[in-house]
Amino acid sequence: MILPERIDAGIVRLEVHGPDLAAQVADAINESLDHLSPWMAWAQRTTTAQEQAMRLALAVEQARAGGDAVYSIVDPHAEDAIAGGCGLHRRRQDTSLDIGYWLHPASTGRGVATAAAAALARVAFEVAGADVVRITCDEANAASAAVPERLGFVHVATLEERSAEHAPNASDRTSVWEITAAAWPMSHGASLPVSYG
């Protein structure tokens, strides 16, 4: 299933960006490391435009082949600045999809992650035909956990996990949040503005 490369999520826009924006994405990540590194193992070091160009080229290729869709979160009210990143991921051999997200610190506290996750959930159900959408985060990361809770996801499990790559504040306990296709239309997330083509 081919997912849209551009999604209007109300206060922000989600776009599958190619290598031409690699420097801008790298800058956004590097400016966010102090904010992200306590929780995300991948955010323990700076990145380069060259690294991001390779990552973005792969992301475009995967999206157009019907694989995972990795989006930049773009703030149209701040000269199209990169406000973060998000994605829809197929992590299991079933019809569920996982949502992941990160934000630039300047974009926190404004509902940006909530709008992005709501948009991705809608695309997962309406375009990809998912039966379940899942968000996972470290149990101690209250800001990240607030997103699925606001959208009407249900906390279904806490898993004991320690990966080889470990973030400093990680508790090794992963909270798992889910919402089903049947429950989605009644959720708060379904009422948020989303359009895609």
C-alpha positions in Angstrom: 0.0 0.0 0.0 1.5 3.3 -1.1 1.1 6.0 1.6 0.8 9.7 0.8 4.0 11.7 0.6 2.3 14.9 1.9 -0.3 15.2 4.7 -1.8 18.4 5.9 -2.3 17.9 9.7 -3.8 21.3 10.5 -1.1 23.2 12.5 1.7 21.3 10.6 2.4 19.5 7.4 4.0 16.0 7.1 6.2 15.5 4.0 8.4 12.6 2.8 11.5 14.7 2.0 14.3 13.8 -0.4 18.0 14.4 -0.1 17.6 18.0 -1.2 16.6 19.0 2.4 19.3 16.9 4.1 21.1 19.9 5.5 17.9 21.4 7.0 16.9 18.0 8.5 20.5 17.5 9.9 20.4 21.0 11.5 17.0 20.3 13.1 18.3 17.0 14.6 21.5 18.5 15.8 19.7 21.4 17.4 17.4 18.9 19.2 20.1 16.5 20.6 20.0 17.8 24.2 16.2 17.5 24.1 16.1 14.0 22.5 19.2 12.2 23.8 17.8 11.4 27.2 15.2 9.2 25.6 16.4 8.2 22.1 19.4 6.0 21.5 19.8 7.3 18.0 20.2 10.9 19.3 23.5 10.3 21.1 25.7 12.0 18.5 25.5 14.7 15.9 24.5 13.8 12.3 25.7 15.3 9.0 23.9 16.4 5.9 25.6 13.5 4.0 24.2 11.0 6.5 20.7 12.5 6.3 20.9 12.6 2.5 21.4 8.8 2.4 18.7 8.3 5.0 16.2 10.5 3.2 16.9 8.9 -0.2 16.2 5.5 1.4 13.0 6.8 3.0 11.7 8.1 -0.3 12.5 4.7 -2.0 10.8 2.8 0.8 7.7 5.0 0.8 7.3 4.7 -3.0 7.7 1.0 -2.8 4.9 0.6 -0.2 7.2 0.3 2.8 7.6 2.5 5.8 6.8 6.1 5.4 9.1 8.6 7.2 8.0 12.2 7.3 9.5 15.5 8.2 7.2 17.6 10.3 7.1 21.0 8.7 5.8 24.2 10.4 4.2 26.4 7.8 3.9 29.2 10.3 7.7 29.3 10.8 8.9 29.6 7.2 8.6 25.8 6.7 11.1 25.0 9.4 11.6 21.4 10.3 9.6 20.9 13.5 10.5 17.3 13.9 10.1 13.9 12.3 7.6 11.1 12.4 6.8 7.8 10.6 4.5 4.9 10.1 6.3 1.6 10.5 5.5 -2.0 9.8 7.2 -3.8 12.7 5.1 -7.0 12.8 3.9 -9.6 10.4 0.3 -8.5 10.6 -1.9 -5.6 9.6 -0.9 -3.3 12.5 1.3 -0.2 12.1 3.4 1.7 14.6 3.8 5.5 14.9 7.0 7.1 16.0 7.8 10.8 16.4 10.3 13.3 17.7 10.2 17.1 18.0 12.6 20.0 17.8 12.5 21.7 21.3 11.1 24.9 19.8 8.0 22.9 18.7 7.1 21.3 22.0 4.0 22.2 24.0 2.0 23.3 21.0 0.2 20.1 20.0 2.5 19.4 17.1 3.2 15.7 18.1 -0.5 15.2 18.7 -1.5 16.6 15.3 1.2 14.5 13.5 0.3 11.3 15.3 -3.4 11.9 14.6 -2.7 12.4 10.9 -0.6 9.2 10.8 -3.3 7.2 12.6 -5.9 8.4 10.1 -3.7 7.5 7.1 -2.9 4.1 8.7 -6.6 3.2 9.0 -8.0 4.9 5.9 -5.2 4.3 3.4 -3.1 1.4 4.7 -6.1 -0.6 6.1 -4.5 -1.2 9.5 -6.6 -2.9 12.1 -4.5 -1.6 15.0 -2.2 1.4 15.3 0.4 1.4 18.1 2.6 4.0 19.8 5.4 2.9 22.1 7.6 5.0 24.4 9.7 4.6 27.5 7.5 4.3 30.6 9.3 7.3 32.2 8.9 9.6 29.2 5.7 11.3 30.3 5.7 13.9 27.4 5.7 11.2 24.8 3.1 9.1 26.5 0.7 12.1 26.7 0.3 12.0 22.9 -1.4 8.6 22.6 -3.4 9.2 25.8 -4.7 12.5 24.3 -5.7 10.8 21.1 -7.7 8.0 22.8 -5.2 5.2 22.5 -5.4 2.6 25.3 -2.4 1.5 27.4 -2.3 -2.2 26.8 1.1 -3.3 28.2 4.4 -2.4 29.8 7.3 -4.5 28.5 10.7 -5.0 30.1 13.2 -4.2 27.4 16.9 -3.3 27.3 18.4 -2.8 23.9 22.0 -2.7 23.0 21.7 1.0 22.3 20.6 2.6 25.6 19.4 6.2 26.2 20.5 7.8 29.5 17.0 8.3 31.0 15.5 5.1 29.6 13.9 3.0 32.3 14.1 -0.2 30.3 10.3 -0.4 30.5 8.3 0.3 27.3 4.7 1.5 27.5 2.6 0.2 24.6 -0.5 2.1 23.5 -3.0 0.9 20.9 -6.2 2.0 19.2 -8.2 -0.2 16.9 -9.9 0.7 13.6 -13.3 0.2 15.3 -12.4 2.6 18.2 -10.7 5.3 16.0 -13.9 7.1 14.7 -15.0 7.8 18.3 -11.6 9.1 19.4 -10.4 12.6 19.9 -7.8 12.0 17.2 -10.4 11.4 14.5 -11.8 14.9 15.0 -8.5 16.7 14.3 -8.1 18.2 10.8 -6.3 16.0 8.3 -6.1 16.0 4.5 -4.0 14.1 2.1 -4.0 13.4 -1.6 
